Amino acid sequence: MATLRLRALRKSYGTAEIIKGVDLDIADREFAVFVGPSGCGKSTLLRMIAGLEEITDGDLFIDGARVNEVGPADRGLAMVFQSYALYPHMSVRDNMAFALKLAGASKAERAAKVAEASRILQLDAYLDRKPKDLSGGQRQRVAIGRAIVRHPKIFLFDEPLSNLDAALRGQMRIELARLHRDLAATMIYVTHDQVEAMTMADKIVVLQAGRIEQVGSPLELYHHPANLFVAGFIGSPRMNLLPVRVVSGDPAGVRVGLPGGGEVVVPVDSTRAAPGTGVTLGIRPEALKPGAEGALAGAVRHVERLGGLTLAHVAVTDSAVADGATVVAQIEGSAPVRVGETIRLTIDPGATHLFDGEGRALPHQSRHPLAA
Amino acid sequence: MVKQSLSRRIGIAVLGWGAAFVLFFPLLWMLLTSLKSEPEAVTPSIAFTPTLQAYGDVLARADYLAFALNSVIIAIGGTVLALALAIPAAYVMAFHPTKRTRSTLLWMLSTKMLPSVGVLVPIYLLFRTLGLLDTRIGLILVYTLMNLPIVVWMLFTFFKEVPNDILEAGRMDGARTGAEVWHLLLPLTLPGVASTGLLSLILCWNEAFWSLNLTSSAAAPLTAFIASFSSPQGLFFAKLSAASTVAVAPILVFGWLSQRQLVRGLTFGAVK
């Protein structure tokens, strides 16, 4: 049982406010991911939870007890650092046993727990090595092992995979997700990589400039982004955003005019969109498909062939509203598009979004089945 | 590596040995003089019959072991105390700096620029009042304070090399400040701490100004032992050289044994 509650949490360095009032609940056994661009405060927030940064204002509760003034040594949390931060003068075994030794565990207990952790992480063969004799992936596993042996209330991960190469990162992502299931532990994970966030999280917390933009499950954020920032941040390739004008409000949604003269009905609440208002239309790249009746037309400027998929960058021209805007369409790998040709793109209205003048999403009329 | 020409290698070797000889020459001359008889000692001749006469005279006249014991106790005491005070100070300055840390460090170092004689009278009076004149503890205190700025500075630069992440990881593992310093910081900076301690030992051993002014007999270290041979009756070079040789011999041997450690410490962190 380990829950975390943040209430109006703030952090300032002098006059610069880094964390500007964060309220958040993380449930027992939840895998929460803090995601956001660099400098958004996600690592600072994690370090405040860890106790490595003082809390300027607000309250932090672990299992219902306020811990603002409790030092990192006494919060019962474990942290995996981006730099691994292994103790260079200790063997892998001693690295993992260090916390237990400090806690006064017996030699037998230490050996048993280190053996268990090294079995889970397949580190048995390396127990007597020093960190400098390990590869990056092995060091990362030792850092995780050091956290596991303590049976902490909450695991904290600060961009743990960013020093690994792409292949190893993919593998470690799966291992961490498996570890989360096996240990049934509460985990908080900080990353700037939205793929890591999408693939591992039960709950994603999107941060920008010291504030929470949105909290939700990965698919909730993907299908129901609360604002332009989340819409642009979650999803790869990122959502196409086009400035458009409202034509009319229909029972089926809001009809907006497209660059090039076409129209599309976005299935969102139409009560807040008066005709003529400038809004932003968001279209996921996979919602654009080549088709003779397509509402959008433009010249193909660039083609990225990824094998199974093709990304076509299309300049939607001939428009008073959005002159020179480029959209990315994610189409079949074998689609015969060529740079320079003009194509028409159909829009799947179900994967479109509308954002008002302040960047807030107009609510969809129905929830996505996977993001309920 | 580029292979150097033979003449260049010979040139460098000659230059290196030459420099070493120049630096070592005073010690060599002292050793040679100490092996001469008094009449020979005032001549620059190197053709003489070696004799241990001067050593015999010196050891007969003064209790060398008592002086040496004082030197050992005072040098070790001053070093241990300086490290005990400097480690926490350098830790705080390196890992929990404030706006004033830099200026505090500079101020500490600036006290080294003060001529010692400028504070001789106040210190002397203070020592007399406190009953510290001619006591080992008094000299230990003076040496500690004397070396503290440089010890703090050296430790500070060594501690700065340790990534903060590692100490934070220790804190997350349940280490309080004491355990953090003992289990992580000190083992990681051991070469640096050792060379700092060695330097402090050497400085304490060689210090003459305070030991001559604040001690007379009971706590007098080897520097006072040497000084006692420059007597009003005139200089007896052979005896003076013999006294100096036995006074510097222990620290010389010690320095020679620990030179690898010293060099390793002083270049610690220079190459990552």
Interface residues (C-beta under 8 A of the other chain):
Chain A: A50 G51 L52 G71 P72 A73 D74 L77 A78 M79 F81 S83 A85 L86 Y87 P88 H89 F98 A99 L102 A103 R146 R150 L156
Chain B: P163 D165 I166 E168 A169 G170 R171 M172 D173 G174 A175 R176 A179 H183 L184 P187 L188
